[in-house]
Amino acid sequence: MTWILGVGSFVLSLFLIAHLLLALVLIIPTWRICTRAGFSGALSLFHLVPVIGSFIVMAVLAFSAWPAGEASPPGRR
């Protein structure tokens, strides 16, 4: 019966390691995007929050006005 707890903790540790690796891969490009858009690069650290962190970053970038200005499509001004 105790082997079930061992397997569960092993799976949980694999999930946490995979999450941290993916978050670290996403933080560097997101940091650059945020600074080019005029936001603080620390916004990209939300990727460390499990499950909803990436959605928070995407929502901020998608629905807020960028302090550095947005690029307009070609032919529109």
SULMO-V687214 format. One record per residue. N is the residue number from 1. RES is the residue in three letters. SS is DSSP state (helix for helix, strand for strand, loop for the rest). PSI is psi in radians with two decimals (NA if undefined). D_CENTER is the distance of its C-alpha to the mean C-alpha in Angstrom with 2 decimals. Layout:
((N	RES	SS	PSI	D_CENTER) (N	RES	SS	PSI	D_CENTER))
This chain:
((1	MET	loop	-0.58	37.67) (2	THR	helix	-0.32	35.74) (3	TRP	helix	-0.46	34.33) (4	ILE	helix	-0.71	32.16) (5	LEU	helix	-0.64	30.47) (6	GLY	helix	-0.74	30.09) (7	VAL	helix	-0.70	28.48) (8	GLY	helix	-0.74	26.14) (9	SER	helix	-0.56	25.03) (10	PHE	helix	-0.79	24.67) (11	VAL	helix	-0.73	22.45) (12	LEU	helix	-0.72	20.29) (13	SER	helix	-0.64	20.05) (14	LEU	helix	-0.71	19.16) (15	PHE	helix	-0.77	16.32) (16	LEU	helix	-0.70	14.99) (17	ILE	helix	-0.75	15.53) (18	ALA	helix	-0.69	13.85) (19	HIS	helix	-0.77	10.69) (20	LEU	helix	-0.70	10.81) (21	LEU	helix	-0.77	11.68) (22	LEU	helix	-0.71	8.94) (23	ALA	helix	-0.72	6.32) (24	LEU	helix	-0.60	8.86) (25	VAL	helix	-0.60	9.24) (26	LEU	helix	-0.44	5.91) (27	ILE	helix	-0.76	6.25) (28	ILE	helix	-0.89	9.67) (29	PRO	helix	-0.61	9.61) (30	THR	helix	-0.61	7.05) (31	TRP	helix	-0.79	9.38) (32	ARG	helix	-0.71	12.27) (33	ILE	helix	-0.77	11.46) (34	CYS	helix	-0.74	11.13) (35	THR	helix	-0.63	14.32) (36	ARG	helix	-0.52	16.13) (37	ALA	helix	-0.20	15.53) (38	GLY	loop	0.07	16.95) (39	PHE	loop	2.93	14.20) (40	SER	loop	2.42	13.64) (41	GLY	helix	-0.38	11.39) (42	ALA	helix	-0.26	10.63) (43	LEU	helix	-0.51	8.44) (44	SER	helix	-0.26	5.61) (45	LEU	helix	-0.18	6.69) (46	PHE	helix	-0.31	5.46) (47	HIS	helix	-0.34	3.06) (48	LEU	helix	-0.27	6.83) (49	VAL	loop	2.11	8.02) (50	PRO	loop	2.53	9.34) (51	VAL	loop	-0.96	9.57) (52	ILE	loop	-0.10	8.54) (53	GLY	helix	-0.78	5.45) (54	SER	helix	-0.61	3.55) (55	PHE	helix	-0.60	7.11) (56	ILE	helix	-0.82	7.54) (57	VAL	helix	-0.80	5.69) (58	MET	helix	-0.69	7.60) (59	ALA	helix	-0.72	10.54) (60	VAL	helix	-0.78	10.94) (61	LEU	helix	-0.57	11.02) (62	ALA	helix	-0.64	13.21) (63	PHE	helix	0.03	15.60) (64	SER	loop	2.76	16.34) (65	ALA	loop	2.31	18.84) (66	TRP	loop	2.22	17.68) (67	PRO	loop	-0.51	19.78) (68	ALA	loop	-0.06	20.47) (69	GLY	loop	2.67	21.63) (70	GLU	loop	2.62	20.69) (71	ALA	loop	2.32	22.36) (72	SER	loop	2.61	25.08) (73	PRO	loop	2.66	26.09) (74	PRO	loop	2.41	29.13) (75	GLY	loop	-0.09	32.40) (76	ARG	loop	2.36	31.15) (77	ARG	loop	NA	31.79))
